[in-house]
Amino acid sequence: MKNGENAAAQSGEWVEQWKKEIRPIAYEIKYGLHLIRIHPLALAGLTVIVGLIAVAILAPWLSPYNPLSVSLSTKLLPPSLIHVLGTDDLGRDILSRVIAGSQISLRIAITVVAFAFTFGTALGVIAGVYGGAIDELIMRVTDTFLSIPSLVLALVIAAALGPSLYNLMLSLCATWWPWYTRLARGEALSVREKQYIESARMVGVSDFLLLFRHILPNCVAPLIVQASMDMGFVILNAAGLSFIGLGAQPPSPEWGAMLSLGRTYLREAWWVATFPGLAILITVLGFNLLGDGLRDILDPKLRR
């Protein structure tokens, strides 16, 4: 009986301790959502991004037609009640292809930014915390990548690997991480000089715990802002590479590839290029607005 009572008491203590730890996090999330709600540009950006994610998830059910279905009898039809955004040169419904393209663009953005954020942040924090030869090695390699325009380097890598969606993502991953490395290193250099870090070192906190429990969480805010804005820029760069034939290949409904196809018919069928271009514009604008809003929300000075 006593063992059961002790177990219940320990369980209750654990729950109370968990509530104490989670309460500040829940408050910050609630306060952040409140700031987004009263920040009109951030709210507009969040609305666009949530809409994009919803469209990408529900694409198979939202698409009125098969985005790959060819029908030469309905080619280059203007927008109408039957084909809301018109059709392309092979009679494929443009609305269905734009909806399907949201899945591709979002997958590219998430893959590239997730890799760049994880890999670049890890290298930057390690360089900033340990310094010395490790810092020199990491930063010289980073500077080498940064010395070449990222789009040019991605173009060269994509051309060398061959045109495909996989190689497009690989080329963007290879060129995007240095920005996070430099930003994370700068934040880590600032944080490691704080008094609480010195206090943690004095009481014998291990380097691993110091790195992941004290330094990294205090470096992550500007990196999140950077990542939110980079999502749009990755989509834009991916569309640019696909536009020149180095990304997704036909019949893939990628927005850049659709835009490239539509330029041939700008005079006679403006809708073929216009709607994929608008999808890119709205998506990039949404991520930029959300990034600006997150910067204001996560910056303590601006929050005051």
Secondary structure, 3 states (H helix, E strand, C coil): CHHHHHHHHHHHHHHHHHHHHHHHHHHHHHHHHHHHHHCHHHHHHHHHHHHHHHHHHCHHHHCCCCCCCCCHHHCCCCCCCCCCCCECCCCCEHHHHHHHHHHHHHHHHHHHHHHHHHHHHHHHHHHHHHCHHHHHHHHHHHHHHHCCCHHHHHHHHHHHHCCCHHHHHHHHHHHHHHHHHHHHHHHHHHHCCCHHHHHHHHCCCCHHHHHHHHHHHHCHHHHHHHHHHHHHHHHHHHHHHHHCCCCCCCCCCCHHHHHHHHHHHCCCCCHHHHHHHHHHHHHHHHHHHHHHHHHHHHCHHHHC
